[in-house]
Amino acid sequence: MTGALDGVVVLDLSRVLAGPYAAQIMADLGATVIKIENPRDPDVARGFPPYLRAGDAEVSGYYAQYNRGKLGLALDLASEPGREVLTDLIRRADVLVENFRPGTMDKLGLAYETLAAVNPRLVYTAISGYGRTGARSRRPAFDNTAQAAGGLWSMNGYPDQPPVRVGVTIGDLSATMFGVIGTLAALRHAERTGQGQLVDVAQVDSILAMTETAVVDYTVDGKVARPAGNKHSWVRPYELFPCADGQVFFGGYTDKLWRVSCELFGSPEVADDPEIDTMRKRFDEEVYERRVKPLILGWFAGRTRAELEELAGDVVPLTAVKNIGEVVDDPETAARGMVVDVAYGALGTLRMFGQPVKLSVTPATPARRANELNEHADAVLTAVAGYSDERIAALREAGVV
C-alpha cells in the first residue's frame, strides 16, 4: 500500500532536529526523502546519544528516530560539481527542506530564486531561528533561543522562582509542525497550479504561536504571563494532585464535570453548596484554595493512581502522571502503534516513537531504518538524476559524492 505522499520527492539538506523531523514525517507518509549530507561534515546528530552498539559499530538512536525511511546521499555542495548534482536533483524534486542560517544557501549559489528558476514548482522550506526577514534573521539560534525570545521561557516554572525551560526542545518541535503544515499547503498549491513557493518558518514565531492566551491577555488586559507551576492561570480545578503512589491530573472544572465528580467521590451535596456551585465561583482563587482544593485532596488521599483512574477516569478528566517508561510499556501505547521496533542487525532492535497521524486509507510507515552516510548514492543518482554508472564513478573519484 502506497502512502499519502507517494510520488513526492523531498530533498532534505537539514541537520539535527527541526528540518530532519519535518522531512521524516513526510517520509513516514510515503514521500521519497533523500537525506543530503556534507561528506566531510555529516549531520552532527549522528553523534548524539543514545547508541545501539556492537563491537566498534554503533548507530545513534537520536539520529535514527528523526531520519528513518530516508535515502542517504553525501554531496559536497561547496564544489561546483556538487552544486550541479543538486541542481539536477532539483529538476525532479517537489520539496527541498533546509534549516541553515539564512544566507548560507545564497552563498553556495543555491538561493531559492536560483533553484526556482530550475524548477518553478519547487516548494522550498526554510526553517531557521528568527526567519528570513527582519533585523535578527542572521543571528545563530538553538531551541533555547526560541524559548527565550518567543516568551515561553518566561512563562514556565513556579511562581516566585526563576523561570524554567520547557523540558523538551519545543522550539525545534513547534517549527517542525508548522514547517510540515506550510510545506503541505504549498505542495497542494504547486500540484494545482505548477507554482512553487518559499515556506519561511521561524522557531521564535512558532513558539509565540504556542503561547495560548498570553498574547491576547497582554493586548486586551495588559496582563503579562508569569510562571504558574502546575496550575492553569484561571481554570480551576485543573492541576496536579497528590495521591497514594504519585500524582494525577484532575480537570473537573465545568459545572457538569464538577457535579459528576462530587457524586463519584461520595460528596453529592457539595455540588449544591451555594459558595462553590458554579464554575465562575470555583474560578475565584481564594474560594478555590479555601473550599475546593481541600475537598479534592481529601477525595484522592489514600487512593492510588490506578484506583482513581478506575473510579473516575472514564467519566471525568482524571489521568495518572506517568514516567516515560510507563508510557512506553503501556499496552494502549502499543495499541495505537506509538512505539515501533526496527531491526539494526547485529546492533539489535531500536524501539522509537511511531507516527501520531493515523490515515485510514494510506497509513504511515514509521518502522523503518535510518540511512547510513551516502548509503543510497548510486540508487539516487541513477533513478532521480538519471546519471550513468560512469558519471557516478567519476563523481566518487573527484570526492564530490
C-alpha positions, 0 to 999 in steps of 0.5 A: 500500500502506497502512502499519502505522499507517494510520488513526492520527492523531498530533498532534505539538506537539514541537520539535527532536529527541526528540518530532519523531523519535518522531512521524516514525517513526510517520509513516514507518509510515503514521500521519497526523502533523500537525506543530503549530507556534507561528506566531510561534515555529516549531520552532527546528530549522528553523534548524539546519544543514545547508541545501539552498539556492537563491537566498534559499530554503533548507530545513534538512536537520536539520529535514527528516530528523526531520519528513518525511511530516508535515502542517504546521499553525501554531496559536497555542495561547496564544489561546483560539481556538487552544486550541479548534482543538486541542481539536477536533483532539483529538476525532479524534486517537489520539496527541498527542506533546509534549516541553515542560517539564512544566507548560507544557501545564497552563498553556495549559489543555491538561493531559492530564486536560483533553484526556482528558476530550475524548477518553478514548482519547487516548494522550498522550506526554510526553517531557521531561528528568527526567519528570513526577514527582519533585523535578527534573521542572521543571528545563530539560534538553538531551541533555547533561543526560541524559548527565550525570545518567543516568551515561553521561557518566561512563562514556565516554572513556579511562581516566585522562582526563576523561570524554567525551560520547557523540558523538551526542545519545543522550539525545534518541535513547534517549527517542525509542525508548522514547517510540515503544515506550510510545506503541505499547503504549498505542495497542494498549491504547486500540484494545482497550479505548477507554482512553487513557493518559499515556506519561511518558518521561524522557531521564535514565531512558532513558539509565540504561536504556542503561547495560548492566551498570553498574547491576547491577555497582554493586548486586551488586559495588559496582563503579562504571563508569569510562571504558574507551576502546575496550575492553569492561570484561571481554570480551576480545578485543573492541576496536579494532585497528590495521591497514594503512589504519585500524582494525577491530573484532575480537570473537573472544572465545568459545572457538569464535570464538577457535579459528576465528580462530587457524586463519584467521590461520595460528596453529592451535596457539595455540588449544591453548596451555594459558595462553590456551585458554579464554575465562575465561583470555583474560578475565584482563587481564594474560594478555590484554595479555601473550599475546593482544593481541600475537598479534592485532596481529601477525595484522592488521599489514600487512593492510588493512581490506578484506583482513581483512574478506575473510579473516575477516569472514564467519566471525568478528566482524571489521568495518572502522571506517568514516567516515560517508561510507563508510557512506553510499556503501556499496552494502549501505547502499543495499541495505537502503534506509538512505539515501533521496533526496527531491526539494526542487525547485529546492533539489535532492535531500536524501539522509537516513537511511531507516527501520531497521524493515523490515515485510514486509507494510506497509513504511515510507515514509521518502522523503518531504518535510518540511512547510513552516510551516502548509503543510497548514492548510486540508487539516487543518482541513477533513478532521480538524476538519471546519471550513468554508472560512469558519471557516478564513478567519476563523481566518487573519484573527484570526492564530490559524492 
